């Protein structure tokens, strides 16, 4: 496993980390027994960074991570998120009292005195223009409720605005073979300001595993079934915002580019790690075998310039017109 420094925290985190959305819910049925086995497997392979949120299974994934800490002695960093419990999720709903209440709830779920990394959970764009919100986060650091804070964003522009605040240590953003826009100005600015980049949905909601076909059916409680048009949350969170058929065609164009004895998922994760600005990718997993496949990507040799150029061509030919200017 490779480790990279996260922002200015002094932490060195595993480049392949663990995204806990899937073990919380909205990715189909999952059993806690399987989820715990996946979490233990991640630690066994050297993963030391786990990303969750208070709304993943209404606290379910936070509680599973608290259990993991009880059962293991290894050092680990747990990042959670706050804000999406607001209903409606609007800028005026963000108050110091509510944000503090969300943090207190996560502290109980995680069974800890201080949250390692708290991230605003894809707040409305207007929040990035309200400096008082970031002052409240500074206050939570001062009183010892959180150690560090960052943001999870939908759009490149939100990430660029967020890192203007001195306390922001990390930006979590969708970045994968089908969402390449962040690699431009945003990566350069994050590097200049020494802000960590956490890449979420690195496998494009599973599209980049290469295991889907037009006949693939998703369970009713799986966001890939109910959110393709953004009915519940931002469309870009599901399949990178791509039309399913377009995504499948792009996958077939990528498949021949993967090195031999490498799965398409590993190829997609190794591509992400080719960018030195990236701190880590946070693929989800519900079973140990998924974890094992993911973590092995960190040990793959670098991709050649030729392969990187061919991947960019697939993006330009199949994907760019669908997503590039939207997020």
C-alpha positions in Angstrom: 0.0 0.0 0.0 1.2 3.5 -0.8 0.6 6.4 1.6 0.3 10.1 0.8 0.0 13.2 3.0 -3.4 14.7 3.5 -3.4 18.4 3.2 -1.5 20.0 6.1 -2.7 17.6 8.7 0.5 15.6 8.9 -1.5 12.4 8.3 -0.3 9.9 5.8 -3.3 8.0 4.4 -3.6 5.0 2.2 -4.0 5.9 -1.5 -6.7 3.3 -1.8 -9.1 4.0 1.1 -12.6 2.9 2.0 -15.8 4.6 1.1 -18.6 3.6 3.5 -21.7 4.8 1.5 -22.4 1.3 0.3 -22.4 -0.3 3.7 -24.8 2.4 4.9 -27.5 2.0 2.2 -28.9 3.2 -1.1 -26.6 0.7 -2.9 -28.9 -2.3 -2.6 -29.2 -4.8 0.3 -26.2 -5.2 2.6 -25.7 -7.2 5.7 -23.7 -5.9 8.7 -21.8 -9.2 8.9 -20.5 -8.7 5.3 -19.8 -5.0 5.9 -17.7 -5.8 9.0 -15.8 -8.4 7.1 -15.1 -5.9 4.4 -13.9 -3.3 6.9 -11.6 -5.8 8.6 -10.2 -6.9 5.3 -9.4 -3.2 4.5 -7.4 -2.9 7.6 -5.6 -6.2 6.9 -4.4 -4.7 3.6 -3.1 -1.5 5.0 -6.1 0.8 4.5 -6.1 3.4 7.2 -8.6 6.0 6.0 -12.4 5.5 6.1 -14.9 8.0 4.7 -18.5 8.0 5.8 -21.4 10.4 6.5 -24.1 10.8 9.0 -26.8 10.1 6.4 -25.4 6.8 5.2 -28.0 4.5 6.5 -29.1 7.2 9.0 -25.9 6.7 11.0 -25.5 3.0 10.2 -22.1 3.2 8.6 -20.8 5.5 11.4 -21.8 2.9 14.0 -20.1 0.1 12.0 -16.9 2.1 12.0 -17.1 2.6 15.7 -17.4 -1.1 16.1 -14.4 -1.6 13.9 -12.4 0.7 16.2 -13.5 -1.4 19.2 -12.4 -4.6 17.5 -9.0 -3.6 16.1 -6.0 -1.8 17.5 -4.6 -0.4 14.3 -4.4 3.4 13.9 -7.0 4.7 11.5 -8.5 8.0 10.4 -12.3 8.3 10.1 -13.8 11.1 8.1 -17.5 11.9 8.2 -19.8 14.5 6.8 -22.6 16.8 7.9 -25.3 18.9 6.4 -27.4 16.6 4.4 -29.7 15.8 7.3 -31.3 19.2 6.6 -34.8 18.9 5.1 -35.0 20.9 2.9 -31.3 21.0 2.2 -31.0 24.7 1.7 -28.4 27.3 2.6 -30.5 29.0 5.2 -30.7 25.7 7.0 -27.1 25.9 7.9 -26.9 27.4 11.4 -24.3 27.0 14.0 -26.8 25.3 16.3 -27.8 22.7 13.7 -24.2 22.1 12.5 -23.1 21.5 16.1 -26.0 19.2 16.7 -25.0 17.1 13.6 -21.5 16.9 15.0 -22.7 15.8 18.4 -24.8 13.1 16.8 -21.8 11.8 14.8 -19.6 11.9 17.9 -22.1 9.5 19.6 -22.4 7.3 16.6 -18.6 7.1 16.2 -18.1 6.7 19.9 -15.3 9.3 20.0 -14.5 12.6 21.6 -13.3 14.3 18.5 -14.0 13.7 14.8 -10.8 13.2 12.8 -12.1 15.0 9.7 -15.5 16.6 9.3 -16.7 17.5 5.8 -19.6 19.7 4.8 -21.7 17.3 2.7 -22.2 18.9 -0.7 -23.8 22.0 0.6 -25.6 24.4 -1.7 -23.2 26.6 -3.6 -24.3 29.7 -1.6 -22.7 28.2 1.5 -19.2 28.7 0.1 -19.9 32.4 0.0 -20.9 32.5 3.7 -17.6 32.8 5.7 -19.5 32.5 9.0 -20.1 28.8 8.2 -16.4 28.2 8.1 -15.9 30.2 11.2 -18.3 27.8 13.0 -16.1 25.0 11.9 -13.1 26.8 13.3 -14.9 27.1 16.5 -15.6 23.3 16.6 -11.9 22.7 16.1 -11.1 25.2 18.9 -13.4 23.3 21.4 -12.0 19.9 20.4 -15.1 18.5 18.7 -13.3 18.0 15.4 -9.6 17.8 14.6 -9.7 19.1 11.0 -12.4 19.9 8.4 -12.9 19.9 4.7 -15.7 19.9 2.2 -17.4 17.5 -0.2 -18.4 19.3 -3.4 -20.4 18.7 -6.5 -18.7 21.2 -8.8 -15.2 22.3 -9.6 -16.1 25.9 -8.9 -17.2 25.0 -5.4 -13.9 23.3 -4.7 -12.0 26.4 -5.9 -14.0 28.6 -3.7 -13.7 26.3 -0.7 -10.0 26.3 -0.7 -9.9 30.0 -0.2 -10.7 29.4 3.4 -7.5 28.8 5.4 -9.0 26.0 7.6 -10.1 23.7 4.7 -7.7 20.8 4.7 -9.4 18.6 2.1 -11.8 18.6 -0.8 -13.7 15.5 -1.7 -14.7 15.6 -5.4 -15.9 13.2 -8.0 -12.9 12.3 -10.2 -12.7 9.3 -12.4 -12.1 8.3 -16.1 -15.5 9.8 -16.8 -15.2 13.0 -14.8 -11.8 14.5 -15.7 -12.4 18.2 -15.4 -10.9 18.6 -11.8 -7.5 17.7 -13.2 -7.2 21.1 -14.7 -7.3 24.4 -12.6 -8.6 22.8 -9.5 -5.7 20.3 -9.0 -3.2 23.1 -9.6 -4.8 25.4 -7.0 -5.2 22.6 -4.5 -1.5 21.7 -4.9 -0.5 25.3 -4.5 -2.5 25.7 -1.3 -1.5 22.2 0.0 -5.1 21.0 0.2 -5.7 17.2 0.1 -7.9 15.8 -2.6 -10.2 12.8 -1.9 -11.7 11.3 -5.0 -15.1 9.9 -4.5 -17.1 7.6 -6.9 -13.7 6.6 -8.5 -15.5 3.7 -10.3 -18.4 5.8 -11.5 -21.0 4.1 -9.4 -19.7 0.7 -10.6 -19.7 1.5 -14.3 -15.9 1.3 -14.4 -15.9 -2.2 -13.0 -17.0 -3.4 -16.5 -19.6 -5.7 -15.0 -22.7 -3.9 -16.2 -24.8 -4.5 -19.3 -28.0 -2.9 -20.6 -29.8 -5.9 -18.9 -28.4 -5.1 -15.5 -31.1 -4.5 -13.0 -30.6 -2.5 -9.7 -32.6 -2.9 -6.6 -35.3 -0.4 -5.8 -33.4 1.2 -3.0 -30.2 1.5 -5.1 -29.6 5.1 -6.3 -28.6 3.7 -9.6 -32.2 2.7 -10.1 -33.9 5.9 -8.8 -31.5 8.8 -9.2 -30.3 8.6 -12.8 -32.1 11.8 -13.6 -31.3 13.5 -10.3 -34.7 12.8 -8.8 -33.4 12.7 -5.2 -29.9 14.3 -5.2 -27.5 15.6 -7.8 -27.5 13.6 -11.0 -23.8 13.7 -11.1 -23.6 11.4 -8.1 -25.0 8.6 -10.1 -23.0 7.0 -12.9 -21.0 10.3 -13.1 -24.1 11.9 -14.7 -23.7 9.8 -17.8 -26.5 8.2 -19.8 -26.2 4.5 -19.0 -25.8 3.4 -22.6 -23.2 6.0 -23.3 -21.3 4.9 -20.3 -21.4 1.3 -21.3 -20.0 2.2 -24.8 -17.2 4.1 -23.2 -16.4 1.2 -20.9 -16.0 -1.1 -24.0 -13.6 1.5 -25.5 -11.5 1.4 -22.3 -11.5 -2.3 -21.8 -8.7 -3.1 -24.4 -6.4 -0.5 -22.8 -6.2 -2.3 -19.4 -2.9 -4.1 -18.8 -3.1 -7.9 -18.8 -4.0 -9.6 -15.5 -5.6 -6.3 -14.4 -9.3 -5.8 -13.8 -11.0 -2.8 -15.3 -11.7 -1.5 -11.8 -8.0 -1.8 -10.8 -7.1 0.0 -14.1 -9.5 2.8 -13.3 -8.1 3.2 -9.7 -4.5 3.1 -10.9 -5.4 5.9 -13.4 -6.5 8.1 -10.5 -3.3 7.5 -8.6 -1.3 8.7 -11.6 -2.1 12.2 -10.5 0.3 13.3 -7.7 -2.2 15.9 -6.4 -4.5 13.1 -5.3 -4.3 12.0 -1.7 -6.5 9.0 -2.1 -9.3 7.3 -3.9 -12.2 6.1 -1.8 -14.0 3.2 -3.6 -16.8 1.6 -1.8 -17.0 -2.1 -0.9 -19.6 -4.3 0.6 -17.6 -7.6 0.7 -14.0 -8.6 1.3 -13.3 -9.7 -2.2 -14.3 -6.2 -3.4 -11.8 -4.6 -1.0 -9.1 -7.0 -2.1 -9.6 -6.1 -5.7 -9.6 -2.4 -5.0 -6.4 -2.3 -2.8 -4.3 -4.2 -5.3 -4.6 -1.3 -7.6 -2.1 0.6 -5.4 0.6 -2.0 -6.2 0.2 -1.8 -10.0 3.0 -0.2 -12.0 2.5 3.3 -13.4 0.5 3.6 -16.7 2.4 4.7 -19.8 2.0 8.1 -21.4 0.6 6.3 -24.4 -2.1 4.6 -22.3 -2.9 7.9 -20.5 -3.4 9.6 -23.8 -5.7 6.9 -25.1 -7.8 7.1 -22.0 -8.1 10.9 -22.6 -9.2 10.2 -26.1 -12.0 7.9 -24.9 -13.1 10.7 -22.6 -13.0 13.2 -25.4 -14.9 11.0 -27.9 -17.6 9.5 -25.6 -17.9 11.5 -22.4 -16.8 15.1 -22.6 -19.8 16.5 -24.3 -22.1 14.8 -21.7 -20.4 15.9 -18.4 -17.4 18.2 -18.7 -19.1 21.6 -18.5 -21.8 20.5 -16.1 -19.8 19.9 -13.0 
